[in-house]
Every structure is written in structure tokens, then in C-alpha cells.
Amino acid sequence: MQWDSGKLGFVDDAAKRLHEAVTQLGDRAAKLEEGLRERTTAVEEGLRERVVGAGATNPDLAAAQAALRSVLTYIRENPVPATLLAVGAGMIATSMWNERAGRSGRRSRRGR
């Protein structure tokens, strides 16, 4: 059975449109990646400037790793107290955030 290209021209058109769409998506992805790289670089430079400005030019990496290991060991050995500590810290941080933002954690029915 021989196919006539005139009868199946819509297949060629669809293939061309699909190819164009894939090319456009690739271009968009490349632009997005480039933008993300630029923003990441800007954030990294800003963080470096803040760290240097704070005077912490060379933090003790071994001490930080040891502290992290000890925290993870405590969490593995004491999961319930660690969870309760995390919940408590979250509640304290939330209340501090609300106070700083000028919101009260309790709602009064009198003000309604």
C-alpha cells in the first residue's frame, strides 16, 4: 500500500508544529536555567558578603560537623523528647514571630 504525501500532509504539519513546540520549550528551559543560575550566584555573593561582614571569615567546619553529629545522635536515641523539643521550639518561634509582626496569638471575642 503506497501512501500519498498529499493525503497525509497533515501528519507532516503536525510533526513540524510538534518540533517547533519542543524547540520553544527547550529555549524556555534554557532561559529559565540561566536566570536561576544568575539569581543563585547573586544570592551566594550576598551571603558571602554578609558572612565576611559579620567577621566569620573561616568557621570551624569540624566543630560544626561534630555538633551536628551529636544532635542527630540525640534525636536517634531520644525520638519522643526530641519531637517535643522541636514542637516547643516551633511554638516559641511562632509566638515570637506573631509578637514581632504585631499580631496576637489569642483572639478575643470582645473585639468582634
C-alpha positions in Angstrom: 0.0 0.0 0.0 1.5 3.3 -1.1 0.9 6.5 0.9 0.2 9.6 -1.0 2.0 12.6 0.6 -0.9 14.9 -0.4 -3.4 12.9 1.6 -1.1 12.8 4.7 0.2 16.3 4.6 -1.5 16.9 8.0 1.0 14.5 9.5 3.9 16.5 8.2 2.3 19.7 9.5 1.7 18.1 12.9 5.3 16.9 13.1 6.6 20.4 12.2 4.4 22.0 14.8 5.5 19.5 17.4 9.1 20.0 16.5 8.7 23.8 16.9 6.9 23.4 20.2 9.7 21.2 21.5 12.3 23.8 20.3 10.4 26.6 22.1 10.2 24.6 25.3 13.9 23.9 25.1 14.6 27.6 24.7 12.3 28.5 27.6 14.0 25.9 29.8 17.5 27.2 28.9 16.4 30.8 29.7 14.9 29.7 33.0 18.1 27.8 33.9 20.2 30.8 33.0 18.0 33.0 35.2 18.2 30.6 38.1 22.0 30.4 37.8 22.2 34.2 37.8 20.0 34.5 40.9 21.8 31.7 42.7 25.1 33.4 42.0 23.7 36.8 43.3 22.4 35.1 46.5 25.7 33.3 47.0 27.7 36.5 46.7 25.3 38.3 49.0 25.6 35.6 51.6 29.4 35.6 51.3 29.4 39.4 51.9 27.2 39.1 54.9 29.4 36.3 56.4 32.5 38.3 55.8 30.9 41.4 57.2 29.9 39.6 60.3 33.5 38.7 60.9 33.1 34.9 60.5 35.6 34.5 57.7 36.6 30.9 58.4 34.2 28.9 60.5 35.4 25.8 62.2 33.9 23.1 59.9 35.0 20.2 62.2 33.3 21.7 65.2 30.1 22.3 63.2 30.1 18.7 61.9 30.7 17.4 65.5 27.8 19.4 66.8 25.5 18.2 64.0 26.5 14.6 64.7 25.8 15.0 68.4 22.3 16.4 67.7 21.5 13.7 65.2 22.7 11.0 67.7 20.4 12.6 70.4 17.4 12.5 68.0 18.0 8.9 67.1 18.4 7.8 70.8 15.5 10.0 72.1 12.9 10.5 69.4 10.0 11.5 71.7 11.8 14.1 73.7 13.4 15.4 70.6 10.0 15.7 68.9 8.6 17.5 72.0 11.5 19.9 72.0 11.0 20.6 68.3 7.3 21.3 68.8 8.0 23.6 71.7 10.7 25.5 69.8 8.3 25.9 66.9 5.6 27.3 69.2 8.0 29.7 70.8 9.3 30.8 67.4 5.7 31.3 66.1 4.7 33.3 69.1 7.8 35.5 68.8 7.0 36.0 65.1 3.5 37.0 65.9 4.6 39.5 68.5 7.1 41.0 66.2 4.5 41.3 63.4 2.1 42.9 65.8 -0.4 40.1 65.9 -1.7 38.4 69.0 -1.7 34.7 69.2 -5.1 34.8 71.1 -8.2 36.1 69.6 -10.7 37.9 71.7 -14.4 37.6 71.2 -15.0 41.1 72.7 -13.3 42.8 69.7 -15.7 41.2 67.2 
